[in-house]
Amino acid sequence: MPRRRTAVLVVAATVTLNAAFTVLGSVLGYPDVLAEPAADVLALVDAHRTEVVTWFALLTAGALLIAPIALGLAPAVDLRWRRASVVLGVAAATAQAIGLSRWVWLVPFLAEHPTADDEQTYRLAATVLGTGLGETTGYLLTAAWTVTLCLGARALLPTGLRWAGVACAAAIAVGALVPLDVPGADTVNFMGYVAWSVWLLVLAGRILWLRRGRIA
């Protein structure tokens, strides 16, 4: 993939994810709202249906962009790490997108005229698609993908940027401890994603800085 296109995808994913996350935090109180009772969440979603669907759709799209980014960066990764990098990147995008997409196709439907069964369905989806797949699995896959880039793309990433990426990945992976109620895990995970966003933008700049027309 041409380097400019890959860099544009990296920037687009970073901007989309952060913009959507910020707006949803303002409108829905996301992600803190996940800890609220199901009835309260569904009522809040029903009151802000358009914003919830729109911005979660964008958040899902931003997560999905990780897949083509992983494919675009593959030529820059050493053969020993290339397949793992692509597989982990696509898997991370898929896991997070599936988890987030429930707010587009399932939660608004449950919020229309919520019953006790709807609330139970919401809680089940939150546990399986949210905590299990989109969050815990997504965190670990995203962290692993980032590490494979840092280990395999030595020609693209200077030493300092590789170590920074590993640090971001470690902080993101701490998010897997959130369901275990480990103190501070959610804060470390959040800060890891903020730092990772900056890291991605630096990566995009690094891609464009290279003189070759294609990443290799």
Secondary structure in CASP SS format (residue, H / E / C, confidence):
PFRMAT SS
TARGET T0000
AUTHOR 0000-0000-0000
METHOD secondary structure of the structure
MODEL  1
M C 1.00
P E 1.00
R H 1.00
R H 1.00
R H 1.00
T H 1.00
A H 1.00
V H 1.00
L H 1.00
V H 1.00
V H 1.00
A H 1.00
A H 1.00
T H 1.00
V H 1.00
T H 1.00
L H 1.00
N H 1.00
A H 1.00
A H 1.00
F H 1.00
T H 1.00
V H 1.00
L H 1.00
G H 1.00
S H 1.00
V H 1.00
L C 1.00
G C 1.00
Y C 1.00
P C 1.00
D H 1.00
V H 1.00
L H 1.00
A H 1.00
E C 1.00
P C 1.00
A H 1.00
A H 1.00
D H 1.00
V H 1.00
L H 1.00
A H 1.00
L H 1.00
V H 1.00
D H 1.00
A H 1.00
H C 1.00
R H 1.00
T H 1.00
E H 1.00
V H 1.00
V H 1.00
T H 1.00
W H 1.00
F H 1.00
A H 1.00
L H 1.00
L H 1.00
T H 1.00
A H 1.00
G H 1.00
A H 1.00
L H 1.00
L C 1.00
I H 1.00
A H 1.00
P H 1.00
I H 1.00
A H 1.00
L H 1.00
G H 1.00
L H 1.00
A H 1.00
P H 1.00
A H 1.00
V C 1.00
D C 1.00
L H 1.00
R H 1.00
W H 1.00
R H 1.00
R H 1.00
A H 1.00
S H 1.00
V H 1.00
V H 1.00
L H 1.00
G H 1.00
V H 1.00
A H 1.00
A H 1.00
A H 1.00
T H 1.00
A H 1.00
Q H 1.00
A H 1.00
I H 1.00
G H 1.00
L H 1.00
S H 1.00
R H 1.00
W H 1.00
V H 1.00
W H 1.00
L C 1.00
V H 1.00
P H 1.00
F H 1.00
L H 1.00
A C 1.00
E C 1.00
H C 1.00
P C 1.00
T C 1.00
A H 1.00
D H 1.00
D H 1.00
E H 1.00
Q H 1.00
T H 1.00
Y H 1.00
R H 1.00
L H 1.00
A H 1.00
A H 1.00
T H 1.00
V H 1.00
L H 1.00
G H 1.00
T H 1.00
G H 1.00
L H 1.00
G H 1.00
E H 1.00
T H 1.00
T H 1.00
G H 1.00
Y H 1.00
L H 1.00
L H 1.00
T H 1.00
A H 1.00
A H 1.00
W H 1.00
T H 1.00
V H 1.00
T H 1.00
L H 1.00
C H 1.00
L H 1.00
G H 1.00
A C 1.00
R C 1.00
A C 1.00
L C 1.00
L C 1.00
P C 1.00
T H 1.00
G H 1.00
L H 1.00
R H 1.00
W H 1.00
A H 1.00
G H 1.00
V H 1.00
A H 1.00
C H 1.00
A H 1.00
A H 1.00
A H 1.00
I H 1.00
A H 1.00
V H 1.00
G H 1.00
A H 1.00
L H 1.00
V H 1.00
P H 1.00
L H 1.00
D C 1.00
V C 1.00
P C 1.00
G C 1.00
A H 1.00
D H 1.00
T H 1.00
V H 1.00
N H 1.00
F H 1.00
M H 1.00
G H 1.00
Y H 1.00
V H 1.00
A H 1.00
W H 1.00
S H 1.00
V H 1.00
W H 1.00
L H 1.00
L H 1.00
V H 1.00
L H 1.00
A H 1.00
G H 1.00
R H 1.00
I H 1.00
L H 1.00
W H 1.00
L C 1.00
R C 1.00
R C 1.00
G C 1.00
R E 1.00
I C 1.00
A C 1.00
END
